[in-house]
C-alpha cells in the first residue's frame, strides 16, 4: 500500500511541475513579446529624436 501511495505522490508532483513549467513558459513568452515591443518603441523614439534635432546639423 505504501508504494502505491508513493507513486500517486510522485504523479501529483509531476502534475504540479508541469503546471508550473507551463506557467513559466507563458510568462517568458509574454516577457519577450513585451521586450520586443519596448525595443521597437525605443528605436522609433530614437529615430524621431535624431530627425528632429541631431539630423539638422549637416
PQR file of N, CA, C, O and H, with PARSE charges and radii, in Angstrom:
ATOM      1  N   UNK A   1       0.829  -1.213   0.000 -0.4000 1.5000
ATOM      2  CA  UNK A   1       0.000   0.000   0.000 -0.0000 2.0000
ATOM      3  C   UNK A   1       0.860   1.259   0.000  0.5500 1.7000
ATOM      4  O   UNK A   1       0.509   2.288  -0.578 -0.5500 1.4000
ATOM      5  N   UNK A   2       2.003   1.131   0.675 -0.4000 1.5000
ATOM      6  CA  UNK A   2       2.879   2.300   0.805 -0.0000 2.0000
ATOM      7  C   UNK A   2       3.463   2.716  -0.542  0.5500 1.7000
ATOM      8  O   UNK A   2       3.607   3.906  -0.825 -0.5500 1.4000
ATOM      9  H   UNK A   2       2.288   0.295   1.144  0.4000 1.0000
ATOM     10  N   UNK A   3       3.799   1.720  -1.376 -0.4000 1.5000
ATOM     11  CA  UNK A   3       4.428   2.025  -2.658 -0.0000 2.0000
ATOM     12  C   UNK A   3       3.449   2.718  -3.611  0.5500 1.7000
ATOM     13  O   UNK A   3       3.838   3.635  -4.335 -0.5500 1.4000
ATOM     14  H   UNK A   3       3.682   0.754  -1.147  0.4000 1.0000
ATOM     15  N   UNK A   4       2.186   2.289  -3.616 -0.4000 1.5000
ATOM     16  CA  UNK A   4       1.207   2.949  -4.486 -0.0000 2.0000
ATOM     17  C   UNK A   4       0.973   4.384  -4.044  0.5500 1.7000
ATOM     18  O   UNK A   4       0.798   5.277  -4.873 -0.5500 1.4000
ATOM     19  H   UNK A   4       1.870   1.545  -3.027  0.4000 1.0000
ATOM     20  N   UNK A   5       0.970   4.601  -2.734 -0.4000 1.5000
ATOM     21  CA  UNK A   5       0.832   5.959  -2.214 -0.0000 2.0000
ATOM     22  C   UNK A   5       1.982   6.827  -2.684  0.5500 1.7000
ATOM     23  O   UNK A   5       1.801   7.989  -3.047 -0.5500 1.4000
ATOM     24  H   UNK A   5       1.112   3.875  -2.061  0.4000 1.0000
ATOM     25  N   UNK A   6       3.174   6.237  -2.669 -0.4000 1.5000
ATOM     26  CA  UNK A   6       4.365   6.968  -3.121 -0.0000 2.0000
ATOM     27  C   UNK A   6       4.244   7.316  -4.605  0.5500 1.7000
ATOM     28  O   UNK A   6       4.574   8.426  -5.023 -0.5500 1.4000
ATOM     29  H   UNK A   6       3.321   5.293  -2.374  0.4000 1.0000
ATOM     30  N   UNK A   7       3.771   6.359  -5.387 -0.4000 1.5000
ATOM     31  CA  UNK A   7       3.609   6.578  -6.830 -0.0000 2.0000
ATOM     32  C   UNK A   7       2.616   7.701  -7.092  0.5500 1.7000
ATOM     33  O   UNK A   7       2.857   8.576  -7.923 -0.5500 1.4000
ATOM     34  H   UNK A   7       3.503   5.458  -5.048  0.4000 1.0000
ATOM     35  N   UNK A   8       1.496   7.668  -6.373 -0.4000 1.5000
ATOM     36  CA  UNK A   8       0.496   8.731  -6.529 -0.0000 2.0000
ATOM     37  C   UNK A   8       1.087  10.084  -6.158  0.5500 1.7000
ATOM     38  O   UNK A   8       0.822  11.099  -6.803 -0.5500 1.4000
ATOM     39  H   UNK A   8       1.300   6.957  -5.698  0.4000 1.0000
ATOM     40  N   UNK A   9       1.900  10.071  -5.094 -0.4000 1.5000
ATOM     41  CA  UNK A   9       2.573  11.293  -4.672 -0.0000 2.0000
ATOM     42  C   UNK A   9       3.440  11.848  -5.799  0.5500 1.7000
ATOM     43  O   UNK A   9       3.399  13.036  -6.117 -0.5500 1.4000
ATOM     44  H   UNK A   9       2.115   9.247  -4.570  0.4000 1.0000
ATOM     45  N   UNK A  10       4.226  10.948  -6.392 -0.4000 1.5000
ATOM     46  CA  UNK A  10       5.130  11.355  -7.467 -0.0000 2.0000
ATOM     47  C   UNK A  10       4.360  11.865  -8.677  0.5500 1.7000
ATOM     48  O   UNK A  10       4.749  12.849  -9.305 -0.5500 1.4000
ATOM     49  H   UNK A  10       4.259   9.983  -6.133  0.4000 1.0000
ATOM     50  N   UNK A  11       3.258  11.180  -8.997 -0.4000 1.5000
ATOM     51  CA  UNK A  11       2.434  11.615 -10.119 -0.0000 2.0000
ATOM     52  C   UNK A  11       1.879  13.011  -9.881  0.5500 1.7000
ATOM     53  O   UNK A  11       1.874  13.857 -10.775 -0.5500 1.4000
ATOM     54  H   UNK A  11       2.942  10.381  -8.487  0.4000 1.0000
ATOM     55  N   UNK A  12       1.411  13.236  -8.658 -0.4000 1.5000
ATOM     56  CA  UNK A  12       0.872  14.543  -8.290 -0.0000 2.0000
ATOM     57  C   UNK A  12       1.946  15.612  -8.426  0.5500 1.7000
ATOM     58  O   UNK A  12       1.706  16.702  -8.946 -0.5500 1.4000
ATOM     59  H   UNK A  12       1.414  12.549  -7.932  0.4000 1.0000
ATOM     60  N   UNK A  13       3.155  15.265  -7.936 -0.4000 1.5000
ATOM     61  CA  UNK A  13       4.278  16.184  -8.023 -0.0000 2.0000
ATOM     62  C   UNK A  13       4.567  16.523  -9.483  0.5500 1.7000
ATOM     63  O   UNK A  13       4.817  17.678  -9.829 -0.5500 1.4000
ATOM     64  H   UNK A  13       3.350  14.380  -7.513  0.4000 1.0000
ATOM     65  N   UNK A  14       4.527  15.492 -10.337 -0.4000 1.5000
ATOM     66  CA  UNK A  14       4.786  15.668 -11.758 -0.0000 2.0000
ATOM     67  C   UNK A  14       3.782  16.636 -12.374  0.5500 1.7000
ATOM     68  O   UNK A  14       4.145  17.503 -13.169 -0.5500 1.4000
ATOM     69  H   UNK A  14       4.323  14.554 -10.056  0.4000 1.0000
ATOM     70  N   UNK A  15       2.517  16.476 -11.996 -0.4000 1.5000
ATOM     71  CA  UNK A  15       1.471  17.386 -12.481 -0.0000 2.0000
ATOM     72  C   UNK A  15       1.784  18.826 -12.090  0.5500 1.7000
ATOM     73  O   UNK A  15       1.678  19.743 -12.905 -0.5500 1.4000
ATOM     74  H   UNK A  15       2.222  15.772 -11.350  0.4000 1.0000
ATOM     75  N   UNK A  16       2.171  19.010 -10.830 -0.4000 1.5000
ATOM     76  CA  UNK A  16       2.483  20.349 -10.339 -0.0000 2.0000
ATOM     77  C   UNK A  16       3.641  20.962 -11.109  0.5500 1.7000
ATOM     78  O   UNK A  16       3.606  22.134 -11.484 -0.5500 1.4000
ATOM     79  H   UNK A  16       2.258  18.265 -10.168  0.4000 1.0000
ATOM     80  N   UNK A  17       4.668  20.150 -11.340 -0.4000 1.5000
ATOM     81  CA  UNK A  17       5.843  20.635 -12.065 -0.0000 2.0000
ATOM     82  C   UNK A  17       5.455  21.045 -13.481  0.5500 1.7000
ATOM     83  O   UNK A  17       5.875  22.092 -13.973 -0.5500 1.4000
ATOM     84  H   UNK A  17       4.696  19.198 -11.035  0.4000 1.0000
ATOM     85  N   UNK A  18       4.649  20.205 -14.129 -0.4000 1.5000
ATOM     86  CA  UNK A  18       4.204  20.520 -15.491 -0.0000 2.0000
ATOM     87  C   UNK A  18       3.437  21.835 -15.523  0.5500 1.7000
ATOM     88  O   UNK A  18       3.645  22.677 -16.397 -0.5500 1.4000
ATOM     89  H   UNK A  18       4.308  19.354 -13.729  0.4000 1.0000
ATOM     90  N   UNK A  19       2.541  21.992 -14.543 -0.4000 1.5000
ATOM     91  CA  UNK A  19       1.735  23.207 -14.487 -0.0000 2.0000
ATOM     92  C   UNK A  19       2.631  24.429 -14.296  0.5500 1.7000
ATOM     93  O   UNK A  19       2.460  25.461 -14.944 -0.5500 1.4000
ATOM     94  H   UNK A  19       2.372  21.309 -13.833  0.4000 1.0000
ATOM     95  N   UNK A  20       3.591  24.274 -13.383 -0.4000 1.5000
ATOM     96  CA  UNK A  20       4.497  25.380 -13.099 -0.0000 2.0000
ATOM     97  C   UNK A  20       5.318  25.723 -14.339  0.5500 1.7000
ATOM     98  O   UNK A  20       5.535  26.897 -14.640 -0.5500 1.4000
ATOM     99  H   UNK A  20       3.730  23.436 -12.857  0.4000 1.0000
ATOM    100  N   UNK A  21       5.774  24.692 -15.060 -0.4000 1.5000
ATOM    101  CA  UNK A  21       6.585  24.917 -16.248 -0.0000 2.0000
ATOM    102  C   UNK A  21       5.775  25.637 -17.323  0.5500 1.7000
ATOM    103  O   UNK A  21       6.271  26.554 -17.976 -0.5500 1.4000
ATOM    104  H   UNK A  21       5.598  23.739 -14.815  0.4000 1.0000
ATOM    105  N   UNK A  22       4.514  25.209 -17.500 -0.4000 1.5000
ATOM    106  CA  UNK A  22       3.647  25.860 -18.488 -0.0000 2.0000
ATOM    107  C   UNK A  22       3.473  27.332 -18.161  0.5500 1.7000
ATOM    108  O   UNK A  22       3.559  28.194 -19.036 -0.5500 1.4000
ATOM    109  H   UNK A  22       4.111  24.463 -16.969  0.4000 1.0000
ATOM    110  N   UNK A  23       3.224  27.610 -16.866 -0.4000 1.5000
ATOM    111  CA  UNK A  23       3.028  28.991 -16.452 -0.0000 2.0000
ATOM    112  C   UNK A  23       4.298  29.804 -16.695  0.5500 1.7000
ATOM    113  O   UNK A  23       4.238  30.954 -17.133 -0.5500 1.4000
ATOM    114  H   UNK A  23       3.155  26.910 -16.156  0.4000 1.0000
ATOM    115  N   UNK A  24       5.437  29.197 -16.408 -0.4000 1.5000
ATOM    116  CA  UNK A  24       6.708  29.883 -16.605 -0.0000 2.0000
ATOM    117  C   UNK A  24       6.938  30.191 -18.080  0.5500 1.7000
ATOM    118  O   UNK A  24       7.373  31.288 -18.433 -0.5500 1.4000
ATOM    119  H   UNK A  24       5.486  28.264 -16.053  0.4000 1.0000
ATOM    120  N   UNK A  25       6.642  29.212 -18.944 -0.4000 1.5000
ATOM    121  CA  UNK A  25       6.823  29.421 -20.379 -0.0000 2.0000
ATOM    122  C   UNK A  25       5.914  30.525 -20.897  0.5500 1.7000
ATOM    123  O   UNK A  25       6.317  31.337 -21.729 -0.5500 1.4000
ATOM    124  H   UNK A  25       6.288  28.321 -18.657  0.4000 1.0000
ATOM    125  N   UNK A  26       4.674  30.546 -20.391 -0.4000 1.5000
ATOM    126  CA  UNK A  26       3.740  31.598 -20.777 -0.0000 2.0000
ATOM    127  C   UNK A  26       4.291  32.961 -20.387  0.5500 1.7000
ATOM    128  O   UNK A  26       4.266  33.904 -21.178 -0.5500 1.4000
ATOM    129  H   UNK A  26       4.347  29.886 -19.715  0.4000 1.0000
ATOM    130  N   UNK A  27       4.794  33.053 -19.143 -0.4000 1.5000
ATOM    131  CA  UNK A  27       5.340  34.315 -18.651 -0.0000 2.0000
ATOM    132  C   UNK A  27       6.535  34.760 -19.483  0.5500 1.7000
ATOM    133  O   UNK A  27       6.653  35.934 -19.834 -0.5500 1.4000
ATOM    134  H   UNK A  27       4.814  32.287 -18.501  0.4000 1.0000
ATOM    135  N   UNK A  28       7.428  33.809 -19.799 -0.4000 1.5000
ATOM    136  CA  UNK A  28       8.641  34.190 -20.513 -0.0000 2.0000
ATOM    137  C   UNK A  28       8.324  34.620 -21.941  0.5500 1.7000
ATOM    138  O   UNK A  28       8.980  35.511 -22.480 -0.5500 1.4000
ATOM    139  H   UNK A  28       7.332  32.855 -19.514  0.4000 1.0000
ATOM    140  N   UNK A  29       7.316  33.987 -22.564 -0.4000 1.5000
ATOM    141  CA  UNK A  29       6.944  34.406 -23.915 -0.0000 2.0000
ATOM    142  C   UNK A  29       6.316  35.794 -23.887  0.5500 1.7000
ATOM    143  O   UNK A  29       6.563  36.617 -24.769 -0.5500 1.4000
ATOM    144  H   UNK A  29       6.783  33.262 -22.126  0.4000 1.0000
ATOM    145  N   UNK A  30       5.496  36.045 -22.859 -0.4000 1.5000
ATOM    146  CA  UNK A  30       4.927  37.381 -22.676 -0.0000 2.0000
ATOM    147  C   UNK A  30       6.026  38.413 -22.491  0.5500 1.7000
ATOM    148  O   UNK A  30       5.990  39.502 -23.064 -0.5500 1.4000
ATOM    149  H   UNK A  30       5.295  35.377 -22.143  0.4000 1.0000
ATOM    150  N   UNK A  31       7.013  38.037 -21.668 -0.4000 1.5000
ATOM    151  CA  UNK A  31       8.103  38.945 -21.356 -0.0000 2.0000
ATOM    152  C   UNK A  31       8.893  39.286 -22.614  0.5500 1.7000
ATOM    153  O   UNK A  31       9.237  40.448 -22.835 -0.5500 1.4000
ATOM    154  H   UNK A  31       7.042  37.153 -21.203  0.4000 1.0000
ATOM    155  N   UNK A  32       9.182  38.285 -23.435 -0.4000 1.5000
ATOM    156  CA  UNK A  32       9.960  38.545 -24.643 -0.0000 2.0000
ATOM    157  C   UNK A  32       9.156  39.386 -25.627  0.5500 1.7000
ATOM    158  O   UNK A  32       9.712  40.222 -26.339 -0.5500 1.4000
ATOM    159  H   UNK A  32       8.903  37.342 -23.256  0.4000 1.0000
ATOM    160  N   UNK A  33       7.836  39.160 -25.664 -0.4000 1.5000
ATOM    161  CA  UNK A  33       6.969  39.972 -26.517 -0.0000 2.0000
ATOM    162  C   UNK A  33       7.030  41.435 -26.079  0.5500 1.7000
ATOM    163  O   UNK A  33       7.181  42.340 -26.900 -0.5500 1.4000
ATOM    164  H   UNK A  33       7.383  38.481 -25.086  0.4000 1.0000
ATOM    165  N   UNK A  34       6.908  41.646 -24.766 -0.4000 1.5000
ATOM    166  CA  UNK A  34       6.977  43.000 -24.209 -0.0000 2.0000
ATOM    167  C   UNK A  34       8.314  43.652 -24.512  0.5500 1.7000
ATOM    168  O   UNK A  34       8.377  44.813 -24.916 -0.5500 1.4000
ATOM    169  H   UNK A  34       6.785  40.911 -24.099  0.4000 1.0000
ATOM    170  N   UNK A  35       9.383  42.890 -24.314 -0.4000 1.5000
ATOM    171  CA  UNK A  35      10.726  43.419 -24.547 -0.0000 2.0000
ATOM    172  C   UNK A  35      10.882  43.841 -25.999  0.5500 1.7000
ATOM    173  O   UNK A  35      11.456  44.889 -26.295 -0.5500 1.4000
ATOM    174  H   UNK A  35       9.332  41.947 -23.987  0.4000 1.0000
ATOM    175  N   UNK A  36      10.361  43.008 -26.908 -0.4000 1.5000
ATOM    176  CA  UNK A  36      10.452  43.330 -28.326 -0.0000 2.0000
ATOM    177  C   UNK A  36       9.709  44.639 -28.618  0.5500 1.7000
ATOM    178  O   UNK A  36      10.223  45.513 -29.316 -0.5500 1.4000
ATOM    179  H   UNK A  36       9.895  42.157 -26.667  0.4000 1.0000
ATOM    180  N   UNK A  37       8.491  44.761 -28.073 -0.4000 1.5000
ATOM    181  CA  UNK A  37       7.702  45.977 -28.282 -0.0000 2.0000
ATOM    182  C   UNK A  37       8.431  47.194 -27.745  0.5500 1.7000
ATOM    183  O   UNK A  37       8.449  48.250 -28.378 -0.5500 1.4000
ATOM    184  H   UNK A  37       8.074  44.051 -27.506  0.4000 1.0000
ATOM    185  N   UNK A  38       9.036  47.040 -26.565 -0.4000 1.5000
ATOM    186  CA  UNK A  38       9.753  48.150 -25.950 -0.0000 2.0000
ATOM    187  C   UNK A  38      10.943  48.564 -26.799  0.5500 1.7000
ATOM    188  O   UNK A  38      11.175  49.756 -26.999 -0.5500 1.4000
ATOM    189  H   UNK A  38       9.022  46.183 -26.050  0.4000 1.0000
ATOM    190  N   UNK A  39      11.700  47.593 -27.302 -0.4000 1.5000
ATOM    191  CA  UNK A  39      12.883  47.931 -28.080 -0.0000 2.0000
ATOM    192  C   UNK A  39      12.484  48.587 -29.396  0.5500 1.7000
ATOM    193  O   UNK A  39      13.158  49.506 -29.863 -0.5500 1.4000
ATOM    194  H   UNK A  39      11.511  46.625 -27.139  0.4000 1.0000
ATOM    195  N   UNK A  40      11.397  48.121 -29.993 -0.4000 1.5000
ATOM    196  CA  UNK A  40      10.881  48.760 -31.203 -0.0000 2.0000
ATOM    197  C   UNK A  40      10.515  50.206 -30.902  0.5500 1.7000
ATOM    198  O   UNK A  40      10.829  51.114 -31.672 -0.5500 1.4000
ATOM    199  H   UNK A  40      10.850  47.375 -29.613  0.4000 1.0000
ATOM    200  N   UNK A  41       9.845  50.406 -29.770 -0.4000 1.5000
ATOM    201  CA  UNK A  41       9.439  51.746 -29.362 -0.0000 2.0000
ATOM    202  C   UNK A  41      10.664  52.632 -29.139  0.5500 1.7000
ATOM    203  O   UNK A  41      10.693  53.783 -29.574 -0.5500 1.4000
ATOM    204  H   UNK A  41       9.589  49.668 -29.145  0.4000 1.0000
ATOM    205  N   UNK A  42      11.673  52.088 -28.461 -0.4000 1.5000
ATOM    206  CA  UNK A  42      12.916  52.823 -28.217 -0.0000 2.0000
ATOM    207  C   UNK A  42      13.560  53.243 -29.526  0.5500 1.7000
ATOM    208  O   UNK A  42      13.979  54.391 -29.678 -0.5500 1.4000
ATOM    209  H   UNK A  42      11.649  51.153 -28.108  0.4000 1.0000
ATOM    210  N   UNK A  43      13.641  52.314 -30.472 -0.4000 1.5000
ATOM    211  CA  UNK A  43      14.255  52.626 -31.760 -0.0000 2.0000
ATOM    212  C   UNK A  43      13.497  53.739 -32.463  0.5500 1.7000
ATOM    213  O   UNK A  43      14.091  54.648 -33.043 -0.5500 1.4000
ATOM    214  H   UNK A  43      13.300  51.382 -30.349  0.4000 1.0000
ATOM    215  N   UNK A  44      12.172  53.650 -32.399 -0.4000 1.5000
ATOM    216  CA  UNK A  44      11.345  54.651 -33.049 -0.0000 2.0000
ATOM    217  C   UNK A  44      11.589  56.033 -32.446  0.5500 1.7000
ATOM    218  O   UNK A  44      11.802  57.003 -33.173 -0.5500 1.4000
ATOM    219  H   UNK A  44      11.690  52.912 -31.927  0.4000 1.0000
ATOM    220  N   UNK A  45      11.557  56.120 -31.119 -0.4000 1.5000
ATOM    221  CA  UNK A  45      11.726  57.424 -30.477 -0.0000 2.0000
ATOM    222  C   UNK A  45      13.145  57.931 -30.696  0.5500 1.7000
ATOM    223  O   UNK A  45      13.359  59.138 -30.815 -0.5500 1.4000
ATOM    224  H   UNK A  45      11.383  55.333 -30.528  0.4000 1.0000
ATOM    225  N   UNK A  46      14.113  57.024 -30.749 -0.4000 1.5000
ATOM    226  CA  UNK A  46      15.481  57.430 -31.024 -0.0000 2.0000
ATOM    227  C   UNK A  46      15.596  58.036 -32.409  0.5500 1.7000
ATOM    228  O   UNK A  46      16.239  59.070 -32.592 -0.5500 1.4000
ATOM    229  H   UNK A  46      13.939  56.044 -30.652  0.4000 1.0000
ATOM    230  N   UNK A  47      14.970  57.391 -33.387 -0.4000 1.5000
ATOM    231  CA  UNK A  47      14.999  57.902 -34.758 -0.0000 2.0000
ATOM    232  C   UNK A  47      14.295  59.251 -34.835  0.5500 1.7000
ATOM    233  O   UNK A  47      14.748  60.160 -35.532 -0.5500 1.4000
ATOM    234  H   UNK A  47      14.447  56.551 -33.239  0.4000 1.0000
ATOM    235  N   UNK A  48      13.186  59.373 -34.116 -0.4000 1.5000
ATOM    236  CA  UNK A  48      12.438  60.630 -34.119 -0.0000 2.0000
ATOM    237  C   UNK A  48      13.287  61.750 -33.534  0.5500 1.7000
ATOM    238  O   UNK A  48      13.339  62.850 -34.084 -0.5500 1.4000
ATOM    239  H   UNK A  48      12.818  58.635 -33.550  0.4000 1.0000
ATOM    240  N   UNK A  49      13.949  61.469 -32.422 -0.4000 1.5000
ATOM    241  CA  UNK A  49      14.813  62.474 -31.811 -0.0000 2.0000
ATOM    242  C   UNK A  49      15.918  62.894 -32.763  0.5500 1.7000
ATOM    243  O   UNK A  49      16.242  64.076 -32.871 -0.5500 1.4000
ATOM    244  H   UNK A  49      13.907  60.575 -31.975  0.4000 1.0000
ATOM    245  N   UNK A  50      16.488  61.931 -33.446 -0.4000 1.5000
ATOM    246  CA  UNK A  50      17.595  62.214 -34.348 -0.0000 2.0000
ATOM    247  C   UNK A  50      17.118  63.114 -35.499  0.5500 1.7000
ATOM    248  O   UNK A  50      17.784  64.088 -35.848 -0.5500 1.4000
ATOM    249  H   UNK A  50      16.226  60.970 -33.359  0.4000 1.0000
ATOM    250  N   UNK A  51      15.959  62.776 -36.083 -0.4000 1.5000
ATOM    251  CA  UNK A  51      15.481  63.568 -37.220 -0.0000 2.0000
ATOM    252  C   UNK A  51      15.014  64.947 -36.764  0.5500 1.7000
ATOM    253  O   UNK A  51      15.080  65.907 -37.531 -0.5500 1.4000
ATOM    254  H   UNK A  51      15.418  61.985 -35.799  0.4000 1.0000
ATOM    255  N   UNK A  52      14.543  65.052 -35.522 -0.4000 1.5000
ATOM    256  CA  UNK A  52      14.111  66.351 -35.009 -0.0000 2.0000
ATOM    257  C   UNK A  52      15.294  67.259 -34.713  0.5500 1.7000
ATOM    258  O   UNK A  52      15.304  68.427 -35.101 -0.5500 1.4000
ATOM    259  H   UNK A  52      14.489  64.271 -34.899  0.4000 1.0000
ATOM    260  N   UNK A  53      16.295  66.711 -34.021 -0.4000 1.5000
ATOM    261  CA  UNK A  53      17.376  67.550 -33.527 -0.0000 2.0000
ATOM    262  C   UNK A  53      18.687  67.328 -34.251  0.5500 1.7000
ATOM    263  O   UNK A  53      19.124  68.153 -35.053 -0.5500 1.4000
ATOM    264  H   UNK A  53      16.286  65.762 -33.706  0.4000 1.0000
ATOM    265  N   UNK A  54      19.308  66.186 -33.950 -0.4000 1.5000
ATOM    266  CA  UNK A  54      20.677  65.947 -34.400 -0.0000 2.0000
ATOM    267  C   UNK A  54      20.849  65.894 -35.902  0.5500 1.7000
ATOM    268  O   UNK A  54      21.943  66.148 -36.407 -0.5500 1.4000
ATOM    269  H   UNK A  54      18.953  65.516 -33.299  0.4000 1.0000
ATOM    270  N   UNK A  55      19.788  65.567 -36.627 -0.4000 1.5000
ATOM    271  CA  UNK A  55      19.931  65.395 -38.073 -0.0000 2.0000
ATOM    272  C   UNK A  55      20.104  66.709 -38.805  0.5500 1.7000
ATOM    273  O   UNK A  55      20.585  66.724 -39.938 -0.5500 1.4000
ATOM    274  H   UNK A  55      18.900  65.360 -36.217  0.4000 1.0000
ATOM    275  N   UNK A  56      19.724  67.808 -38.184 -0.4000 1.5000
ATOM    276  CA  UNK A  56      19.721  69.090 -38.880 -0.0000 2.0000
ATOM    277  C   UNK A  56      21.057  69.801 -38.882  0.5500 1.7000
ATOM    278  O   UNK A  56      21.153  70.922 -39.381 -0.5500 1.4000
ATOM    279  H   UNK A  56      19.333  67.796 -37.263  0.4000 1.0000
ATOM    280  N   UNK A  57      22.093  69.180 -38.337 -0.4000 1.5000
ATOM    281  CA  UNK A  57      23.369  69.876 -38.187 -0.0000 2.0000
ATOM    282  C   UNK A  57      24.186  69.894 -39.469  0.5500 1.7000
ATOM    283  O   UNK A  57      25.103  70.707 -39.590 -0.5500 1.4000
ATOM    284  H   UNK A  57      22.015  68.269 -37.931  0.4000 1.0000
ATOM    285  N   UNK A  58      23.888  69.032 -40.424 -0.4000 1.5000
ATOM    286  CA  UNK A  58      24.727  68.943 -41.624 -0.0000 2.0000
ATOM    287  C   UNK A  58      24.540  70.157 -42.525  0.5500 1.7000
ATOM    288  O   UNK A  58      25.170  70.247 -43.579 -0.5500 1.4000
ATOM    289  H   UNK A  58      23.144  68.371 -40.325  0.4000 1.0000
TER
END
